[in-house]
Amino acid sequence: MKKIAILYGTSGGNTESIAERIQELFDGEADIFDVSSVSIDEVQPYKYLILGASTTGMGDLQDDWDSFLPTFSSKMDFTDKTVAIFGLGDSASFSSSFAESIFVLHDELNSKVKIVGEIPDEGYTYDDSSAVVDGKWLGLALDEDNEYDETEERLEKWVEQLKEEFV
Ligand SMILES: Cc1cc2nc3c(=O)[nH]c(=O)nc-3n(C[C@H](O)[C@H](O)[C@H](O)COP(=O)(O)O)c2cc1C
């Protein structure tokens, strides 16, 4: 039984691709689930949960995650679990709500479960994001629309960090 589950919600496929890359970086030692069709029973056994969502509207959570989050938050038993969050956004077109999907997930789950995977707000260009608190992102922010050339390095660094924080 693998210990890591990657749960993603995507509208155009970007977040799914990132979820698959994260699985590779964990050497396949993680299972992947699309939140549009997952059940709590399927993900309950995993100790480490990596949640990925794109941002829509103006700082809103991706639609499938938006539907699933109330159930996930209220029905999961988070005892002894650890969560990490990654969020996608577009820092040019949505510069004042960049990758705020991270904030929405963090805000809902923070009081219920240990969340790791914060990163320094260095190397990003945007105006504002609720997902940055005291100079730190509450999870990994990625921008496949403008900063795709940064993605691989950001992912590799983050996964190395998670390998230390998932203990
Ligand atoms: C209607 C719409 C609204 C969006 N709103 C935001 C936003 O508020 N903030 C942001 O950072 N990105 C926003 N984006 C950009 C997406 O989050 C970004 O393109 C992401 O890579 C899409 O990932 P997906 O293909 O997994 O859904 C928006 C995109 C669309 C189409």
The ligand as a MOL file (V3000), in Angstrom:
LIG
                    3D

  0  0  0     0  0            999 V3000
M  V30 BEGIN CTAB
M  V30 COUNTS 31 33 0 0 0
M  V30 BEGIN ATOM
M  V30 1 C -12.1520 31.6470 -16.1810 0
M  V30 2 C -10.7610 31.5750 -15.6160 0
M  V30 3 C -10.4960 32.2290 -14.4210 0
M  V30 4 C -9.2000 32.1970 -13.8880 0
M  V30 5 N -8.9480 32.8670 -12.7080 0
M  V30 6 C -7.7020 32.8510 -12.1860 0
M  V30 7 C -7.4010 33.5690 -10.9830 0
M  V30 8 O -8.2380 34.2160 -10.3550 0
M  V30 9 N -6.1180 33.5160 -10.5230 0
M  V30 10 C -5.1180 32.8310 -11.1710 0
M  V30 11 O -3.9920 32.8250 -10.6960 0
M  V30 12 N -5.3860 32.1440 -12.3120 0
M  V30 13 C -6.6410 32.1320 -12.8340 0
M  V30 14 N -6.9040 31.4360 -13.9950 0
M  V30 15 C -5.7960 30.7220 -14.6820 0
M  V30 16 C -5.7800 29.2070 -14.4280 0
M  V30 17 O -5.7700 28.8970 -13.0530 0
M  V30 18 C -4.5250 28.5980 -15.1060 0
M  V30 19 O -4.6120 28.7980 -16.5100 0
M  V30 20 C -4.3040 27.1300 -14.7940 0
M  V30 21 O -3.0580 26.7030 -15.3550 0
M  V30 22 C -5.4050 26.2250 -15.3400 0
M  V30 23 O -5.1470 24.9030 -14.8790 0
M  V30 24 P -6.0840 23.6740 -15.2850 0
M  V30 25 O -5.8790 23.4300 -16.7570 0
M  V30 26 O -5.5830 22.5220 -14.4610 0
M  V30 27 O -7.4810 24.0310 -14.9210 0
M  V30 28 C -8.1780 31.4780 -14.5530 0
M  V30 29 C -8.4670 30.8130 -15.7510 0
M  V30 30 C -9.7340 30.8490 -16.2750 0
M  V30 31 C -10.0100 30.1310 -17.5670 0
M  V30 END ATOM
M  V30 BEGIN BOND
M  V30 1 1 1 2
M  V30 2 1 2 3
M  V30 3 2 2 30
M  V30 4 2 3 4
M  V30 5 1 4 5
M  V30 6 1 4 28
M  V30 7 2 5 6
M  V30 8 1 6 7
M  V30 9 1 6 13
M  V30 10 2 7 8
M  V30 11 1 7 9
M  V30 12 1 9 10
M  V30 13 2 10 11
M  V30 14 1 10 12
M  V30 15 2 12 13
M  V30 16 1 13 14
M  V30 17 1 14 15
M  V30 18 1 14 28
M  V30 19 1 15 16
M  V30 20 1 16 17
M  V30 21 1 16 18
M  V30 22 1 18 19
M  V30 23 1 18 20
M  V30 24 1 20 21
M  V30 25 1 20 22
M  V30 26 1 22 23
M  V30 27 1 23 24
M  V30 28 2 24 25
M  V30 29 1 24 26
M  V30 30 1 24 27
M  V30 31 2 28 29
M  V30 32 1 29 30
M  V30 33 1 30 31
M  V30 END BOND
M  V30 END CTAB
M  END
